Each structure stands twice: as structure tokens, then as C-alpha cells.
Amino acid sequence: MSGLQQDWPEPVVRVQSLSDSGITAIPDRYIRPVSDRPSAGDGFFAEGPDNNIPIVDLGMEDPADVLDQVSRACRDWGFFQAVNHGVNPELMDRARDVWRQFFHLPMKLKQTYSNSPKTYEGYGSRLGIEKGAILDWGDYYFLHYLPTCIKDYNKWPALPSSCREVIEEYGKQVVALAERLMKILSVNLGLEEDFLQRQFGGDDVGACLRVNFYPRCPQCDLTLGLSPHSDPGGMTLLLPDDHVPGLQIRRHDKWITVKPARHAFIINIGDQIQVLSNAIYKSVEHRVIVNSTDERVSLAFFYNPKSDIPIGPAEELVTPESPALYSPMTFDQYRLFIRMRGPRGKSQVDSLMSQRPSGEGCDGSGRPPVEHSD
């Protein structure tokens, strides 16, 4: 892909190293404007049905009930928690544990996997390439899972020794869940059940994993673990930390802290499905807060369109009363737009309603974009 920077504009500082150094004040680069800082009540759970995302039992006996609950969650929230989803709960725990072990390896070993802004694959600590930008309080590991032609096991951590095996099986089961959810979303739009999958490229979709590590922060009221954003891809399947909350979604102009259900996946609509559905389904702005006492690990699995297929509103959903809100754009073009700017709330996809930035696609390899979520 043309237009992508080969290296970071400044030396990369590992947030985990800052946290472990015992500092009592965070560097200025991580301090956010007052209007963007977490509020005093963040991290606490409010009671009431409008203060946590819906929980959908995918194992309900009546398929119509599953369709209805997913439909309402996607239209009203853009987020839901899925339980009885078919992914092995023990595998979910192993995946989270093996990645926690990775982030606690000696820094010298982790640095061998350091990434660059060219593909973001590997061990990283920043998003976007703007020099002097405010940084997020978190490190991550980003890797490709699909298509198989770009899956490179040598870029996956060799330690802990079970890491690659666990990632492979975890990815296989999460992809199966994503394929099931794509069918549900298609049917709920009044389309054939394989519609969204075909629009994404059939068997030639993209999938990638971003593992987030949010270290303890001595001034958690001044910074964020991840800036507000909507996810640029198709759908995100998040395995949250099993003990420490941190994900917040914006609803009715306030931030709601998600209370994760045990062994649930947090599912959210990405920008590409917003475009395909002509905004019937909407991607939702979300962010991550950190705390001073506990580190946090989460796994965000992104299910995306093939990179060189133009994505636009489904013709079946466009009528004189509901005209097309977006012009077609390939996922490669969109990810270049995102990568140059970094996380910026919902402004990325919303700006596409009035303009479609130009950008050159790559060779159709299916490489996914900068993925942000939780």
C-alpha cells in the first residue's frame, strides 16, 4: 500500500516500562485536554437497563428470539454481549492468560517483535503517525489471522510456548462465531443470510487480532487507555479482562462503563457494516479508561472485508425515501485514511457522508487496517 510511513515519527516508549518504573506523574504526552478526561464516576457501574449493553443468549431455543434480540441491540446500541456463543470458555481463559504472560516477559524478548506503521503487525505502543500527538496509556500486539496468504506465524510470539497454538485455535472458533453473526445481521436486514459474507469477499475475508495491555497508571484521571473511536472494520468480537472493567461506550452524550458478563464476547458493529447497511446499523464511539491499581488485558478480534472490494450501501436497502448515504470505497482506501489520522471518535465514518477521500488500494492482499477497539 502506498502512502504508509515506514517508521514512527518519534522514539517509541513502552507504557508498561513507564508504569513499572514507579513514576508518580505521567509524562505530558499522555495528558489529555480537560474536556477529554474521564470523569470522577468513571469505572463505576450505574444501575438500570439503559446503563449496560444488552446481553444476548445465542443458545436460545427459538431462533426467532435470537434474531429479534440481536436486531434490537444492533439498532439501538451498536453493541451487545453474546453468551452461549459456541466458543470454548476454557479456550477463552487460556487465550487471555497466555497473552498476559507475554506482556510480562522481559522487555528484550518483546522488543524483537516491535512493529512499524507500515502494517502495525507486532508489538506496539502508539496509533497514528502525527508527530507530537497525545498518546494513549497502553501497549498492544497486532497480528493477522486471515486471509491465510498473509498469516505469518513467525510474526506471532514464540513465547509463551503455547501461544501460537492457542492463537490458532482461538481464531478458528471466533471466526466461526463471526460467520454466524454475519448471517443473523443479514437476515435482520431483510437480506439473504449470506449477503454480508458475500459483500465481505466470501471465503476471502480479512481477520486480525489486537491484544491490548493497559498497565497501572498513577494519574488515571488525566489520560485514557484508548482514545474515543469507532472501529473501522466490519465487526469486532472482544474478549474483555475477566476482572478489571475499562471499556466505555458513548450513549446519549454520556459514557457508560460496560460490565462484562462471564465468558461473554462483547460484539460491536464496525464502520464497514454501517456503510453496507446504509446506517441502519451504526458503529458506536467507545474508549478505554485505566486505573491506578490494576493492569488490564483484552483481546479484540476484527472481522473485516477483503481489502480491495468496494464497500457501499446494499442496493436492496436504498430507496427514494432512504437514498444511499455513502459512495463505494475499498477497505484499503478507508484504512489509509484512518492510519494517517489515528483514532478520532466518529468523525472518520461520519465524514464519508459528505466526502470520500482518495487513496490507492494495494495488491488485494486483504491486509486489515489499524484496528483500535478496547
KAMOKA-V996823 format. One record per residue. N is the residue number from 1. RES is the residue in three letters. PSI is psi in whole degrees, -180 to 180 (999 if undefined). NEAR is the number of other C-alpha atoms within 12 Angstrom. Layout:
BEGIN
<<N,RES,PSI,NEAR> <N,RES,PSI,NEAR>>
END
This chain:
BEGIN
<<1,MET,132,28> <2,SER,161,20> <3,GLY,-1,21> <4,LEU,136,29> <5,GLN,144,19> <6,GLN,-25,15> <7,ASP,167,22> <8,TRP,150,27> <9,PRO,-15,17> <10,GLU,161,18> <11,PRO,138,15> <12,VAL,130,26> <13,VAL,127,25> <14,ARG,125,29> <15,VAL,-36,36> <16,GLN,-37,33> <17,SER,-39,29> <18,LEU,-46,25> <19,SER,-44,31> <20,ASP,-17,18> <21,SER,-13,16> <22,GLY,17,17> <23,ILE,149,17> <24,THR,-11,15> <25,ALA,134,20> <26,ILE,151,28> <27,PRO,153,22> <28,ASP,-30,17> <29,ARG,-18,23> <30,TYR,-5,33> <31,ILE,125,28> <32,ARG,157,27> <33,PRO,152,17> <34,VAL,-40,12> <35,SER,-19,11> <36,ASP,0,23> <37,ARG,155,28> <38,PRO,150,35> <39,SER,169,22> <40,ALA,-30,13> <41,GLY,-3,15> <42,ASP,143,27> <43,GLY,-11,26> <44,PHE,147,23> <45,PHE,125,22> <46,ALA,149,18> <47,GLU,159,13> <48,GLY,153,10> <49,PRO,-21,14> <50,ASP,11,21> <51,ASN,15,22> <52,ASN,148,29> <53,ILE,153,41> <54,PRO,149,33> <55,ILE,125,32> <56,VAL,125,31> <57,ASP,105,26> <58,LEU,-6,29> <59,GLY,11,18> <60,MET,145,18> <61,GLU,-40,11> <62,ASP,112,12> <63,PRO,-29,18> <64,ALA,-34,16> <65,ASP,-40,18> <66,VAL,-47,29> <67,LEU,-46,30> <68,ASP,-46,23> <69,GLN,-40,29> <70,VAL,-42,41> <71,SER,-48,32> <72,ARG,-39,26> <73,ALA,-43,33> <74,CYS,-36,38> <75,ARG,-37,27> <76,ASP,-32,25> <77,TRP,-38,35> <78,GLY,-2,37> <79,PHE,149,43> <80,PHE,162,39> <81,GLN,132,35> <82,ALA,126,38> <83,VAL,163,28> <84,ASN,51,22> <85,HIS,-8,31> <86,GLY,-11,27> <87,VAL,134,30> <88,ASN,121,24> <89,PRO,-37,22> <90,GLU,-37,16> <91,LEU,-39,26> <92,MET,-44,32> <93,ASP,-42,27> <94,ARG,-41,26> <95,ALA,-46,40> <96,ARG,-42,34> <97,ASP,-41,29> <98,VAL,-34,30> <99,TRP,-33,40> <100,ARG,-40,30> <101,GLN,-41,22> <102,PHE,-48,34> <103,PHE,-15,39> <104,HIS,9,23> <105,LEU,161,20> <106,PRO,143,15> <107,MET,-35,19> <108,LYS,-39,15> <109,LEU,-42,17> <110,LYS,-35,31> <111,GLN,-21,24> <112,THR,-15,19> <113,TYR,17,28> <114,SER,140,33> <115,ASN,177,28> <116,SER,164,30> <117,PRO,-3,35> <118,LYS,-46,27> <119,THR,-14,38> <120,TYR,0,38> <121,GLU,128,36> <122,GLY,-159,33> <123,TYR,122,40> <124,GLY,171,39> <125,SER,8,44> <126,ARG,157,46> <127,LEU,145,45> <128,GLY,158,38> <129,ILE,18,33> <130,GLU,121,21> <131,LYS,133,19> <132,GLY,7,15> <133,ALA,153,24> <134,ILE,134,28> <135,LEU,156,35> <136,ASP,152,45> <137,TRP,78,49> <138,GLY,154,43> <139,ASP,168,44> <140,TYR,169,45> <141,TYR,129,43> <142,PHE,132,45> <143,LEU,156,44> <144,HIS,141,40> <145,TYR,-41,37> <146,LEU,151,34> <147,PRO,161,29> <148,THR,-23,21> <149,CYS,-18,17> <150,ILE,5,25> <151,LYS,116,27> <152,ASP,102,21> <153,TYR,-26,22> <154,ASN,-19,17> <155,LYS,-1,26> <156,TRP,148,36> <157,PRO,135,35> <158,ALA,-17,24> <159,LEU,143,26> <160,PRO,159,25> <161,SER,-26,15> <162,SER,1,22> <163,CYS,-51,28> <164,ARG,-40,27> <165,GLU,-43,21> <166,VAL,-44,28> <167,ILE,-44,40> <168,GLU,-48,27> <169,GLU,-39,22> <170,TYR,-47,35> <171,GLY,-41,38> <172,LYS,-45,25> <173,GLN,-36,24> <174,VAL,-36,40> <175,VAL,-42,35> <176,ALA,-40,22> <177,LEU,-43,31> <178,ALA,-41,37> <179,GLU,-38,32> <180,ARG,-43,28> <181,LEU,-35,39> <182,MET,-39,39> <183,LYS,-43,28> <184,ILE,-45,32> <185,LEU,-40,40> <186,SER,-50,33> <187,VAL,-40,25> <188,ASN,-20,32> <189,LEU,0,34> <190,GLY,21,20> <191,LEU,169,23> <192,GLU,147,19> <193,GLU,-22,21> <194,ASP,11,24> <195,PHE,-56,28> <196,LEU,-39,42> <197,GLN,-42,34> <198,ARG,-41,25> <199,GLN,-29,38> <200,PHE,-12,36> <201,GLY,11,30> <202,GLY,-120,19> <203,ASP,-1,23> <204,ASP,40,27> <205,VAL,174,39> <206,GLY,146,42> <207,ALA,142,46> <208,CYS,163,50> <209,LEU,131,46> <210,ARG,118,43> <211,VAL,124,45> <212,ASN,136,47> <213,PHE,115,47> <214,TYR,103,46> <215,PRO,167,40> <216,ARG,146,35> <217,CYS,126,38> <218,PRO,-18,28> <219,GLN,66,29> <220,CYS,-14,36> <221,ASP,-5,30> <222,LEU,-9,32> <223,THR,179,39> <224,LEU,152,41> <225,GLY,-32,50> <226,LEU,130,44> <227,SER,156,41> <228,PRO,138,34> <229,HIS,162,36> <230,SER,155,43> <231,ASP,130,51> <232,PRO,-19,48> <233,GLY,-148,49> <234,GLY,-60,49> <235,MET,144,50> <236,THR,134,46> <237,LEU,105,46> <238,LEU,129,43> <239,LEU,106,47> <240,PRO,169,42> <241,ASP,142,37> <242,ASP,-4,29> <243,HIS,-30,19> <244,VAL,118,30> <245,PRO,163,32> <246,GLY,-29,41> <247,LEU,132,47> <248,GLN,141,42> <249,ILE,150,41> <250,ARG,124,29> <251,ARG,125,23> <252,HIS,42,13> <253,ASP,24,11> <254,LYS,159,19> <255,TRP,128,34> <256,ILE,126,36> <257,THR,123,33> <258,VAL,131,42> <259,LYS,104,32> <260,PRO,138,31> <261,ALA,150,27> <262,ARG,132,22> <263,HIS,31,30> <264,ALA,152,33> <265,PHE,139,43> <266,ILE,117,43> <267,ILE,135,45> <268,ASN,149,49> <269,ILE,137,46> <270,GLY,174,42> <271,ASP,-35,49> <272,GLN,-37,50> <273,ILE,-31,45> <274,GLN,-45,41> <275,VAL,-49,41> <276,LEU,-37,43> <277,SER,3,40> <278,ASN,40,33> <279,ALA,17,34> <280,ILE,-45,33> <281,TYR,138,34> <282,LYS,136,34> <283,SER,149,45> <284,VAL,138,44> <285,GLU,136,41> <286,HIS,166,39> <287,ARG,177,40> <288,VAL,132,43> <289,ILE,159,47> <290,VAL,174,42> <291,ASN,170,32> <292,SER,-12,28> <293,THR,-24,15> <294,ASP,138,22> <295,GLU,168,34> <296,ARG,138,39> <297,VAL,134,42> <298,SER,155,45> <299,LEU,115,44> <300,ALA,117,40> <301,PHE,123,48> <302,PHE,128,47> <303,TYR,115,53> <304,ASN,161,54> <305,PRO,157,48> <306,LYS,144,40> <307,SER,-26,39> <308,ASP,13,32> <309,ILE,126,30> <310,PRO,129,26> <311,ILE,121,36> <312,GLY,175,35> <313,PRO,139,32> <314,ALA,132,35> <315,GLU,-34,23> <316,GLU,-19,20> <317,LEU,0,26> <318,VAL,124,21> <319,THR,169,13> <320,PRO,-33,10> <321,GLU,-25,8> <322,SER,75,17> <323,PRO,162,19> <324,ALA,128,26> <325,LEU,-15,30> <326,TYR,150,33> <327,SER,151,26> <328,PRO,143,29> <329,MET,140,34> <330,THR,158,41> <331,PHE,-32,46> <332,ASP,-45,42> <333,GLN,-42,37> <334,TYR,-41,46> <335,ARG,-32,49> <336,LEU,-43,37> <337,PHE,-46,35> <338,ILE,-46,39> <339,ARG,-34,36> <340,MET,-28,29> <341,ARG,-30,22> <342,GLY,180,35> <343,PRO,127,38> <344,ARG,61,30> <345,GLY,-138,29> <346,LYS,5,29> <347,SER,-26,25> <348,GLN,-60,35> <349,VAL,-34,39> <350,ASP,-34,27> <351,SER,-20,20> <352,LEU,-15,29> <353,MET,-26,24> <354,SER,-20,14> <355,GLN,149,18> <356,ARG,106,22> <357,PRO,146,24> <358,SER,154,20> <359,GLY,146,23> <360,GLU,133,22> <361,GLY,163,29> <362,CYS,-148,25> <363,ASP,13,16> <364,GLY,22,26> <365,SER,-16,29> <366,GLY,11,39> <367,ARG,130,44> <368,PRO,171,50> <369,PRO,-178,53> <370,VAL,119,46> <371,GLU,140,48> <372,HIS,-33,52> <373,SER,136,50> <374,ASP,999,52>>
END
